[in-house]
Amino acid sequence: EAAKFTVHRCDLDGVPRAGGGKWRLMELQQPDHAVLPADMPVTTLPEGRLTLGDTLRSRSDPKYSVGDAVQTWKESTLEAASGELQHDATGVAFLNLPDDLKPGAYRLFYNTEDPFGAVFDVKEDVLVVGTGCSLAVPAILSFRSSSVAPGGVAHLLVHSALRDQPMELEYFSNSKLLKRQSFVSEASVKMLEIPIQEEHRGGLSVRITLLRDHQLIQVSKDLTVPWDDRNLKVEFASFRDLLRPGQRETWRVLVKGQSEQELLAGSAELLAYMYDKSLEIFSPHNPASTKNLWPTRTGTMMIRCNLGTAHQMSGIRRMHQAYYSSLAGDHLKMIDGYGIGGPGVRGGMMF
């Protein structure tokens, strides 16, 4: 299956610009074994004076991501593909990778030049997965498509290069656990098929959890299941694009459902408004959509673990010494000025 990228070209103000660009695809050299998160280098170092500990990841919270693992892999001398792009007036160009790429990890480089001769470079890591391939990462979880409608099948990639590693795969929707699967890692990637049904509308999430060398590794992904059965199609049956001050006008609006049939009377509500189009010079107008009214049910539940730094413990050893009673002269013992029971409660109300 060929991969297709959409590349947008614009200036520093975000205005789309036409022009050309070049790209090349380099194959990456994978390590012999998967590196655990705590042993990976820190991608972002704090500012100021650094100590040796600042360059190390926390074992209790290594903040693992597949991107950080692949980012440490170096490019090989083999160029898998290259080409040129031409962006249209909207700044859009389409980059098609060859469909005969062998499974593995790649790094895509793209550069373009502005009218003043300045060169802009960007890169993106690409994973090509096939039957029998393996990726040297502690854990990876990915959907082939980020959105699947009910009646379709979602393809989920699950893999860990850690040998004989137990893993827990959990399915969530609407803040509820739907299912849990337990399995052991295999030498090659595993592709699961998930039938999407009507009750999955709003989306679902999956999470993989594993423990290795006292390091908790979790990866979660969201799948969008659209409310496409609730879509409404709105169009003007009559429209006047020229009005005079004080003139009365009537617009007719036609509302249809997903099945292209007109809705029954009272089954839809219309909200109409007007705005000054000249204000789009300062800010674009984004009309409201009924798609945003339906709930999003993605998200995983929090997991608790007792891995972390140990609490501080300290002990004090005291040497026993001989203490002697202090001597004091005679003195007059005064009677306490408080009544029986002590000073009592001050500044408060007594009931």
Residue pairs with C-beta under 8 A, 6 or more apart in sequence:
1 99
2 96
2 97
2 98
2 99
3 96
3 97
3 126
3 128
4 94
4 95
4 96
4 97
5 94
5 95
5 96
5 97
5 108
6 92
6 93
6 94
6 95
7 21
7 85
7 87
7 92
7 93
7 94
7 95
7 110
8 16
8 91
8 92
9 16
9 17
9 18
9 19
9 21
9 87
9 91
9 92
9 93
9 112
10 16
10 17
10 91
11 17
11 114
16 87
16 89
16 90
16 91
16 92
17 87
17 91
17 114
18 87
18 88
18 89
18 91
19 86
19 87
19 112
19 113
19 114
20 84
20 85
20 86
20 87
20 112
21 84
21 85
21 87
21 93
21 110
21 111
21 112
22 82
22 83
22 84
22 85
22 110
22 111
22 112
23 82
23 83
23 84
23 85
23 95
23 108
23 109
23 110
23 111
24 79
24 81
24 82
24 83
24 108
24 109
25 79
25 80
25 81
25 82
25 97
25 101
25 106
25 107
25 108
25 109
25 126
26 75
26 76
26 78
26 79
26 80
26 106
26 107
26 109
27 75
27 76
27 78
27 79
27 80
27 104
27 105
27 106
28 70
28 73
28 74
28 75
28 76
28 104
28 105
28 106
28 107
28 125
29 73
29 74
29 75
29 76
30 73
30 104
30 105
30 135
30 136
31 73
31 136
32 136
33 136
33 161
34 69
34 136
34 137
34 138
34 160
34 161
34 162
35 69
35 72
35 136
35 138
36 62
36 138
36 212
36 213
36 215
37 57
37 62
37 63
37 64
37 68
37 69
37 138
37 215
37 217
38 56
38 57
38 58
38 59
38 62
38 213
38 215
39 57
40 57
40 62
40 64
40 68
40 69
40 72
41 55
41 72
42 54
42 55
42 56
42 57
43 68
43 71
45 54
45 55
46 54
57 63
59 214
59 215
60 307
60 308
60 309
61 308
62 215
64 138
64 139
64 217
64 218
64 219
65 219
66 137
66 139
66 140
66 142
66 219
67 125
69 137
69 138
70 105
70 125
70 127
70 137
71 125
73 105
75 107
80 98
80 101
80 106
81 97
81 98
81 101
83 95
85 93
85 94
85 95
85 110
86 93
87 93
95 110
97 126
101 128
102 128
102 130
103 128
103 129
103 130
103 132
103 133
104 127
104 128
104 133
105 125
105 126
105 127
105 128
105 135
106 125
106 126
106 127
106 128
107 123
107 124
107 125
107 126
108 123
108 124
108 125
108 126
109 121
109 122
109 123
110 121
110 122
110 123
110 124
111 119
111 120
111 121
111 122
112 119
112 120
113 119
113 120
114 120
127 135
127 140
127 142
129 135
129 157
129 189
129 191
131 188
132 188
133 188
133 189
134 159
134 161
134 187
134 188
134 189
135 159
135 161
135 189
136 161
137 159
137 160
137 161
138 160
138 161
138 162
138 210
138 212
138 217
139 159
139 160
139 162
139 167
139 208
139 210
139 217
139 219
140 157
140 158
140 159
140 160
140 189
140 219
141 156
141 157
141 158
141 206
141 207
141 208
141 219
141 220
141 221
142 156
142 157
142 221
143 154
143 155
143 156
143 157
143 221
143 223
144 154
144 155
144 156
144 157
145 154
145 155
146 222
146 223
146 224
147 223
147 224
147 225
147 226
148 154
148 196
148 223
148 224
148 225
149 196
149 225
149 226
149 228
150 196
150 197
150 198
150 200
150 201
150 225
150 229
151 196
151 197
152 196
153 193
153 194
153 195
153 196
154 193
154 194
154 196
154 223
155 191
155 192
155 193
155 194
156 191
156 192
156 193
156 194
156 206
156 221
157 189
157 190
157 191
157 192
158 167
158 169
158 189
158 190
158 191
158 192
158 208
159 185
159 188
159 189
159 190
160 167
160 185
160 208
160 210
161 185
162 185
162 210
162 212
163 185
164 184
164 185
165 184
165 185
165 210
165 212
166 182
166 183
166 184
166 185
166 210
166 211
167 182
167 183
167 184
167 185
167 208
167 209
167 210
168 180
168 181
168 182
168 208
168 209
168 210
169 180
169 181
169 182
169 183
169 206
169 207
169 208
170 177
170 179
170 180
170 181
170 206
170 207
170 208
170 209
170 300
171 177
171 178
171 179
171 180
171 194
171 204
171 205
171 206
172 178
172 204
172 205
172 206
172 207
172 298
172 299
172 300
172 301
173 199
173 200
173 202
173 203
173 204
173 205
173 297
173 298
174 202
174 295
174 297
175 297
175 299
175 301
177 301
178 204
183 190
194 223
196 223
196 225
200 225
201 225
201 226
201 227
201 229
201 294
201 297
202 225
202 227
202 294
202 295
202 296
202 297
202 298
203 222
203 223
203 224
203 225
203 296
203 297
203 298
204 222
204 223
204 225
204 297
204 298
205 220
205 221
205 222
205 223
205 298
205 299
205 300
206 220
206 221
206 223
207 218
207 219
207 220
207 221
207 300
208 218
208 219
208 220
209 216
209 217
209 218
209 303
210 217
211 217
214 307
215 307
216 305
216 307
218 303
220 300
222 298
222 299
223 298
224 298
226 291
227 291
227 294
228 258
229 258
230 258
230 290
230 294
231 257
231 258
231 290
231 291
232 255
232 256
232 257
232 263
232 268
232 290
233 255
233 256
233 257
233 258
233 260
234 253
234 254
234 255
234 256
234 270
235 253
235 254
235 256
236 251
236 252
236 253
236 254
237 252
237 253
237 254
238 250
238 251
238 252
239 251
240 249
240 251
243 249
251 272
253 270
253 272
254 262
255 262
255 263
255 268
255 270
256 262
256 263
257 263
275 285
277 285
279 285
338 344
